[in-house]
Amino acid sequence: MYDNQKKKVRGANRKANSIIKKLELDTMHFPNNLENKSYFHFHIPSSQDFINGAKTPNYVREQVTQAMVDCTNHLYHMKPKDIPFCKIVVVFDFADLFDSQIVIFLDEEYYKSFFIRDTDSQRWNLLDKECQALKQWNIKIPEHFSLRGYSEQISEDTYNYSGELWFIGELE
């Protein structure tokens, strides 16, 4: 996953705290102006070079991962009662943590179709194994949230990708 080299990253704690504070600020209030939207999402407020960097200590990724789960839980508890449909999840790509995000689904049909990826260009297959990163980093998942993993294959003209996506949140 990540190759932790011995060389220290200057300001890693400060950068991690800054990312977590920005996540907490972004999710302090439930987003408004959601009318006519199928979903709303938040990305990790970090540079790709830092969060995915080989020299960034794993404890930084662990702290940011836990903060994203905690912020998802915070949004879950703040869900307005007047929204007809609302499911909140966080999705992690541990090979490219920068691509991880918190997603608020606002349309039931979109939510149901989101997890169906079965075309020649993109395919998701449900995984029946544990997520090693979550286990290794001892990430705490609230009891009312579910965990679901998918293997992902993307095949386009000049691009091929294979990886895993892990979802935590309202998945039932």
C-alpha positions in Angstrom: 0.0 0.0 0.0 2.3 2.8 1.2 6.0 2.5 1.5 7.0 4.2 4.7 10.6 5.3 4.4 12.7 6.5 7.3 13.1 10.1 6.2 10.8 12.4 8.1 8.2 14.6 6.5 8.5 18.1 7.9 5.3 19.3 9.6 3.4 16.0 9.3 1.6 16.5 12.6 0.7 20.1 11.7 -0.5 19.1 8.2 -2.6 16.2 9.6 -4.2 18.5 12.2 -4.9 21.0 9.5 -6.6 18.4 7.3 -8.7 17.2 10.2 -9.7 20.7 11.3 -10.7 21.5 7.7 -12.8 18.2 7.5 -14.5 19.1 10.8 -15.2 22.6 9.5 -16.6 21.4 6.2 -18.9 19.0 8.0 -19.8 21.1 11.1 -23.2 21.9 9.5 -25.3 19.8 7.2 -25.0 21.2 3.7 -27.9 23.3 2.5 -29.1 24.1 -1.1 -29.4 20.5 -1.9 -32.6 20.8 -3.9 -32.5 19.0 -7.3 -29.2 17.2 -6.5 -28.7 13.5 -6.6 -25.7 13.7 -4.3 -23.3 16.0 -2.6 -19.7 15.1 -1.6 -16.6 16.3 0.3 -13.1 15.3 -0.7 -10.1 15.1 1.6 -8.8 18.7 2.0 -5.2 17.8 1.4 -2.7 17.9 -1.4 -2.4 14.6 -3.3 1.4 14.7 -2.8 1.1 14.8 0.9 -1.7 12.3 1.7 -0.4 9.8 -0.8 3.3 10.5 -0.4 5.6 7.6 0.3 7.3 9.6 3.0 4.1 10.6 4.8 3.8 8.5 8.0 1.0 6.0 8.1 -0.3 7.5 11.3 -1.3 10.6 9.3 -3.4 8.5 6.9 -4.8 6.6 9.9 -5.8 9.9 11.7 -7.4 11.3 8.5 -9.2 8.0 7.8 -10.7 8.0 11.3 -11.6 11.7 11.0 -13.5 11.0 7.8 -15.4 8.2 9.5 -16.1 10.5 12.5 -17.3 13.4 10.2 -19.5 11.0 8.3 -21.1 9.9 11.6 -21.5 13.6 12.6 -23.4 14.3 9.4 -25.5 11.2 9.9 -26.6 12.6 13.3 -27.4 16.0 11.8 -29.6 14.7 8.9 -32.6 17.0 8.5 -35.9 15.2 8.9 -37.5 17.0 6.0 -35.2 15.4 3.3 -37.2 12.7 1.6 -34.2 10.5 1.0 -30.7 10.8 2.5 -28.0 8.2 2.9 -24.4 9.2 4.0 -21.3 7.1 3.3 -17.6 7.6 3.2 -15.7 5.8 0.4 -12.0 5.0 0.7 -9.5 4.1 -2.0 -6.5 3.1 0.2 -4.2 2.9 -2.8 -5.0 6.5 -3.6 -6.4 8.0 -0.4 -6.7 11.4 -2.1 -9.6 10.0 -4.1 -11.5 9.2 -0.9 -14.7 11.2 -0.1 -17.8 11.6 2.0 -20.9 11.3 -0.1 -24.4 12.3 0.8 -26.9 10.6 -1.5 -30.2 12.5 -1.9 -32.0 10.5 -4.6 -33.0 6.9 -3.9 -32.8 5.7 -7.5 -29.3 7.3 -7.9 -28.2 5.6 -4.6 -29.4 2.2 -5.8 -27.8 2.5 -9.2 -24.5 4.0 -7.9 -23.3 0.6 -6.7 -24.1 -1.2 -9.9 -21.1 -0.9 -12.1 -21.1 -3.7 -14.7 -20.0 -2.4 -18.1 -17.0 -3.1 -20.3 -15.3 0.1 -19.1 -16.1 -0.2 -15.4 -16.8 -3.2 -13.2 -17.3 -3.5 -9.5 -17.4 -6.9 -7.7 -18.5 -7.2 -4.1 -15.6 -8.3 -1.9 -16.1 -10.9 0.8 -13.0 -10.2 2.8 -11.9 -7.8 5.5 -10.4 -4.4 4.8 -6.8 -4.8 6.0 -6.1 -1.0 6.2 -9.1 -0.5 8.5 -8.1 -3.4 10.6 -4.4 -2.5 10.7 -5.1 1.1 11.6 -7.8 0.1 14.2 -10.4 2.4 12.6 -13.5 2.6 14.8 -16.7 2.2 12.8 -20.0 3.3 14.5 -22.3 0.3 15.2 -25.1 1.8 13.1 -22.8 1.9 10.0 -22.0 -0.9 7.6 -18.8 -1.8 5.8 -18.8 -2.9 2.2 -15.9 -3.4 -0.2 -15.7 -3.7 -4.0 -12.9 -4.6 -6.4 -12.9 -2.1 -9.2 -11.7 -2.6 -12.7 -11.6 0.3 -15.2 -10.7 -0.3 -18.8 -10.7 2.5 -21.3 -8.8 3.1 -24.5 -5.4 4.1 -23.0 -6.1 3.5 -19.3 -6.5 0.4 -17.2 -6.9 0.4 -13.4 -7.6 -2.3 -10.8 -8.1 -1.5 -7.1 -10.5 -1.7 -4.2 -13.1 0.7 -2.8 -14.3 0.5 0.7 -17.6 2.1 1.8 -18.6 2.9 5.4 -22.0 4.3 6.3 -25.6 3.8 5.5 -25.4 0.9 3.1 -28.5 -1.1 4.0 
